Amino acid sequence: QVQLVESGGGLAQAGGSVRLSCAASGLTFSSYAMGWFRQAPGKEREFVATIRWSGGRQYYAEFVKGRFTFSIDEAKNTVYLQMNSLKPEDTAVYYCAAKRVTGPTYDYWGQGTQVTVSS
């Protein structure tokens, strides 16, 4: 059974930092890519970043480039999203997701963690 469990959300001030974690289990990690998405109130869910377990190749949405960093701890089966220089518009529920490298869609999702950035 695949499980993705996020943690690390909370309240931060503009310009501050938050690190999100996503602990994954039940996956054949080398065959998957991991992603972070977010959904702000009244808005659709949007892509933030993705990383492959094997090789660590990363892609970021333009609005987070240079501020957010996606990383892997293979020993802990955990991925992290380090979010720096936070802006109030980064306020959202952040979701961790997993997809097969060869597949078109994300198959598994975590429960989400709230990040609130105050100005």
C-alpha positions as a Markdown table, in Angstrom:
| # | Residue | x | y | z |
|---|---|---|---|---|
| 1 | Gln | 0.0 | 0.0 | 0.0 |
| 2 | Val | 1.4 | 3.3 | -1.1 |
| 3 | Gln | 1.5 | 6.1 | 1.5 |
| 4 | Leu | 2.7 | 9.6 | 1.3 |
| 5 | Val | 2.8 | 11.6 | 4.6 |
| 6 | Glu | 3.6 | 15.3 | 4.5 |
| 7 | Ser | 4.7 | 17.3 | 7.5 |
| 8 | Gly | 6.4 | 20.6 | 8.3 |
| 9 | Gly | 3.8 | 23.2 | 7.3 |
| 10 | Gly | 2.9 | 26.1 | 9.5 |
| 11 | Leu | 3.0 | 29.8 | 9.8 |
| 12 | Ala | 5.9 | 31.9 | 8.5 |
| 13 | Gln | 6.6 | 35.6 | 7.9 |
| 14 | Ala | 7.3 | 37.0 | 4.4 |
| 15 | Gly | 10.9 | 36.5 | 3.6 |
| 16 | Gly | 11.1 | 33.5 | 6.0 |
| 17 | Ser | 11.6 | 29.8 | 5.4 |
| 18 | Val | 9.8 | 26.6 | 5.8 |
| 19 | Arg | 10.8 | 23.0 | 5.0 |
| 20 | Leu | 8.2 | 20.5 | 4.1 |
| 21 | Ser | 8.8 | 16.7 | 4.3 |
| 22 | Cys | 7.1 | 13.9 | 2.6 |
| 23 | Ala | 7.7 | 10.3 | 3.8 |
| 24 | Ala | 7.0 | 7.7 | 1.2 |
| 25 | Ser | 6.4 | 4.0 | 1.5 |
| 26 | Gly | 5.1 | 1.2 | -0.7 |
| 27 | Leu | 6.8 | 2.5 | -3.8 |
| 28 | Thr | 9.5 | 1.1 | -6.0 |
| 29 | Phe | 11.4 | 4.4 | -5.7 |
| 30 | Ser | 13.6 | 4.1 | -8.7 |
| 31 | Ser | 10.6 | 3.9 | -10.9 |
| 32 | Tyr | 8.9 | 7.0 | -9.6 |
| 33 | Ala | 9.1 | 10.7 | -9.7 |
| 34 | Met | 7.9 | 12.8 | -6.8 |
| 35 | Gly | 6.1 | 16.1 | -7.1 |
| 36 | Trp | 4.9 | 19.0 | -4.9 |
| 37 | Phe | 1.7 | 20.8 | -5.8 |
| 38 | Arg | -0.2 | 23.5 | -4.0 |
| 39 | Gln | -3.7 | 24.8 | -3.8 |
| 40 | Ala | -4.6 | 28.3 | -2.5 |
| 41 | Pro | -8.1 | 29.2 | -1.4 |
| 42 | Gly | -10.4 | 29.7 | -4.4 |
| 43 | Lys | -7.7 | 28.6 | -6.8 |
| 44 | Glu | -7.0 | 25.4 | -8.7 |
| 45 | Arg | -4.2 | 23.1 | -7.7 |
| 46 | Glu | -0.9 | 24.0 | -9.4 |
| 47 | Phe | 2.4 | 22.3 | -10.0 |
| 48 | Val | 5.3 | 23.5 | -7.8 |
| 49 | Ala | 8.3 | 21.1 | -8.5 |
| 50 | Thr | 9.2 | 17.6 | -9.4 |
| 51 | Ile | 12.2 | 15.3 | -8.8 |
| 52 | Arg | 13.1 | 11.8 | -9.9 |
| 53 | Trp | 14.3 | 9.4 | -7.2 |
| 54 | Ser | 16.8 | 8.0 | -9.6 |
| 55 | Gly | 19.3 | 10.7 | -10.6 |
| 56 | Gly | 17.6 | 13.5 | -8.8 |
| 57 | Arg | 16.6 | 15.5 | -11.9 |
| 58 | Gln | 14.5 | 18.5 | -10.9 |
| 59 | Tyr | 12.0 | 20.8 | -12.5 |
| 60 | Tyr | 10.4 | 23.9 | -10.9 |
| 61 | Ala | 7.5 | 26.2 | -11.7 |
| 62 | Glu | 8.8 | 29.6 | -12.7 |
| 63 | Phe | 7.3 | 31.3 | -9.7 |
| 64 | Val | 9.4 | 29.3 | -7.3 |
| 65 | Lys | 12.7 | 29.1 | -9.1 |
| 66 | Gly | 15.6 | 30.3 | -7.0 |
| 67 | Arg | 13.5 | 30.2 | -3.9 |
| 68 | Phe | 12.4 | 26.6 | -3.4 |
| 69 | Thr | 14.6 | 23.5 | -3.5 |
| 70 | Phe | 13.5 | 19.9 | -3.8 |
| 71 | Ser | 15.7 | 17.2 | -2.4 |
| 72 | Ile | 15.8 | 13.5 | -1.6 |
| 73 | Asp | 17.0 | 11.5 | 1.4 |
| 74 | Glu | 17.0 | 8.0 | 0.0 |
| 75 | Ala | 18.0 | 6.4 | 3.3 |
| 76 | Lys | 14.9 | 7.8 | 4.9 |
| 77 | Asn | 12.6 | 7.4 | 1.8 |
| 78 | Thr | 11.8 | 11.0 | 2.3 |
| 79 | Val | 11.7 | 14.1 | 0.0 |
| 80 | Tyr | 11.9 | 17.7 | 1.1 |
| 81 | Leu | 10.8 | 21.0 | -0.2 |
| 82 | Gln | 12.9 | 23.8 | 1.2 |
| 83 | Met | 11.0 | 27.0 | 0.8 |
| 84 | Asn | 13.0 | 30.3 | 1.2 |
| 85 | Ser | 12.1 | 33.9 | 0.6 |
| 86 | Leu | 8.5 | 33.2 | 1.2 |
| 87 | Lys | 5.8 | 35.5 | -0.1 |
| 88 | Pro | 2.2 | 35.9 | 1.1 |
| 89 | Glu | 1.1 | 34.4 | -2.3 |
| 90 | Asp | 2.9 | 31.2 | -1.4 |
| 91 | Thr | 0.1 | 30.6 | 1.2 |
| 92 | Ala | -1.6 | 27.3 | 0.2 |
| 93 | Val | -2.1 | 23.7 | 1.1 |
| 94 | Tyr | 0.9 | 21.8 | -0.2 |
| 95 | Tyr | 0.6 | 18.3 | -1.5 |
| 96 | Cys | 3.2 | 15.6 | -2.1 |
| 97 | Ala | 2.5 | 13.3 | -5.0 |
| 98 | Ala | 4.1 | 10.3 | -6.8 |
| 99 | Lys | 4.0 | 9.2 | -10.4 |
| 100 | Arg | 5.6 | 6.4 | -12.4 |
| 101 | Val | 8.4 | 7.8 | -14.4 |
| 102 | Thr | 6.8 | 6.4 | -17.6 |
| 103 | Gly | 3.2 | 7.5 | -16.7 |
| 104 | Pro | 1.4 | 10.7 | -17.6 |
| 105 | Thr | -0.3 | 11.4 | -14.3 |
| 106 | Tyr | 0.4 | 11.5 | -10.6 |
| 107 | Asp | -1.0 | 8.3 | -9.1 |
| 108 | Tyr | -0.6 | 8.9 | -5.4 |
| 109 | Trp | -1.2 | 11.9 | -3.2 |
| 110 | Gly | -0.6 | 12.9 | 0.4 |
| 111 | Gln | -3.1 | 14.5 | 2.7 |
| 112 | Gly | -1.6 | 18.0 | 2.3 |
| 113 | Thr | 0.0 | 20.4 | 4.8 |
| 114 | Gln | -1.0 | 24.0 | 5.2 |
| 115 | Val | 1.6 | 26.8 | 4.7 |
| 116 | Thr | 0.6 | 30.3 | 5.7 |
| 117 | Val | 2.8 | 33.3 | 5.0 |
| 118 | Ser | 2.0 | 36.6 | 6.7 |
| 119 | Ser | 3.0 | 39.9 | 5.3 |
